Amino acid sequence: MIDLDDKTALITGSSDGIGAATALLFSSLGAKVAIVGRDKAKLNKVAERCEAKSPHNYKPVVIKADFAKDEDVVRTFQETISVFKKLDILVNNAGIASTKAFGDPDYLNDYDRVMQINVRAVVRLTELCVPHLTRDYGSIVNVSSVAGLRPNPGSWSYCMSKAALDMFTKSMAGKLAPHIRVNSVNPGGTRTNFFSSRPDPKAILTLLADKQPLKRVAEPQDIANLIAFLASDASRNMTGSIVVSDTGLLVADPYR
Ligand SMILES: NC(=O)c1ccc[n+]([C@@H]2O[C@H](COP(=O)([O-])OP(=O)(O)OC[C@H]3O[C@@H](n4cnc5c(N)ncnc54)[C@H](OP(=O)(O)O)[C@@H]3O)[C@@H](O)[C@H]2O)c1
């Protein structure tokens, strides 16, 4: 049974997609949430929906921040703790895709940006939050990807960033036990705006649905359900787990 009643949760990248679905689910389960992203208008819409879903009418803490900037990561932590005072759950979800192939003009700047948002911001935010995470409940859920487990030469730096994130999850799980648990959710293709920088995002989701043996991509709510499970005491014996939800991509027959 997933019980998040009155838990405090900081969920990054929650103006859209998986993070927004997670904020809505946590709110409906009675949690107090802090939501973060660059787009204030989108955040405000998510906040309204969270409040409407909350059995306690809790209003989310809304934080406009760009994780490309270290100072915004620090401010996200400060604004969250100044309201909540303590934190039960940290969901490191904000992430971006790579846009440059290896060797393309400017590819190293793209690599730096991917590593900054997908890895460095997670490391720094985690470092700041750990002393404030409740002992004997505190739960960190990192949103990684099957890309961290399976190479894709076209998205090489994104794959590297998620592989690094998975090792961070495992390293921190060992370090922070027995008081704080750290787990990872690794989605395959999921129907969000993640592919919006590509020329035809719909075609990518159709292609992924075809390649993934269950013949569909995940919906953001599917991944949010798993995040809620890992965030809650329902998974109390799990730490350091890399939990894949990929409609079968990793077990697809390579010859079909
Ligand atoms: N969709 C998939 O197929 C898929 C598959 C595997 C893993 N994932 C992972 O799932 C996570 C969530 O992605 P999604 O699919 O939900 O994509 P999404 O719909 O594009 O959402 C990404 C979220 O991250 C935030 N974000 C992006 N850049 C940011 C920055 N510089 N500073 C602060 N926030 C930033 C966005 O907010 P703003 O735009 O408001 O800044 C948005 O709320 C990512 O870590 C991604 O790697 C996705």
The ligand as a Gaussian input file, in Angstrom:
#p B3LYP/6-31G(d) Opt

LIG

0 1
 N       10.154000      10.492000     -22.222000
 C       10.962000       9.448000     -22.354000
 O       10.838000       8.656000     -23.333000
 C       12.011000       9.161000     -21.285000
 C       12.638000       7.898000     -21.324000
 C       13.605000       7.603000     -20.370000
 C       13.925000       8.533000     -19.401000
 N       13.323000       9.754000     -19.384000
 C       13.728000      10.701000     -18.342000
 O       12.597000      11.188000     -17.661000
 C       12.893000      12.464000     -17.081000
 C       11.714000      13.397000     -17.346000
 O       11.595000      13.593000     -18.734000
 P       10.177000      13.693000     -19.479000
 O       10.095000      12.570000     -20.420000
 O        9.098000      13.910000     -18.507000
 O       10.463000      14.996000     -20.372000
 P        9.770000      16.440000     -20.427000
 O        8.297000      16.286000     -20.601000
 O       10.568000      17.166000     -21.449000
 O       10.034000      17.039000     -18.982000
 C       11.324000      17.436000     -18.600000
 C       11.208000      18.267000     -17.326000
 O       12.538000      18.680000     -16.973000
 C       12.543000      20.095000     -16.837000
 N       13.816000      20.672000     -17.273000
 C       14.423000      20.529000     -18.484000
 N       15.523000      21.279000     -18.529000
 C       15.621000      21.913000     -17.329000
 C       16.537000      22.842000     -16.783000
 N       17.576000      23.318000     -17.486000
 N       16.338000      23.297000     -15.516000
 C       15.281000      22.862000     -14.794000
 N       14.364000      21.982000     -15.263000
 C       14.537000      21.525000     -16.522000
 C       11.406000      20.599000     -17.739000
 O       10.927000      21.838000     -17.251000
 P       11.051000      23.254000     -18.012000
 O       10.936000      23.010000     -19.470000
 O        9.940000      24.057000     -17.399000
 O       12.391000      23.744000     -17.600000
 C       10.363000      19.507000     -17.548000
 O        9.576000      19.764000     -16.413000
 C       14.227000      12.905000     -17.686000
 O       15.250000      12.740000     -16.731000
 C       14.428000      11.953000     -18.863000
 O       15.794000      11.737000     -19.124000
 C       12.373000      10.082000     -20.311000

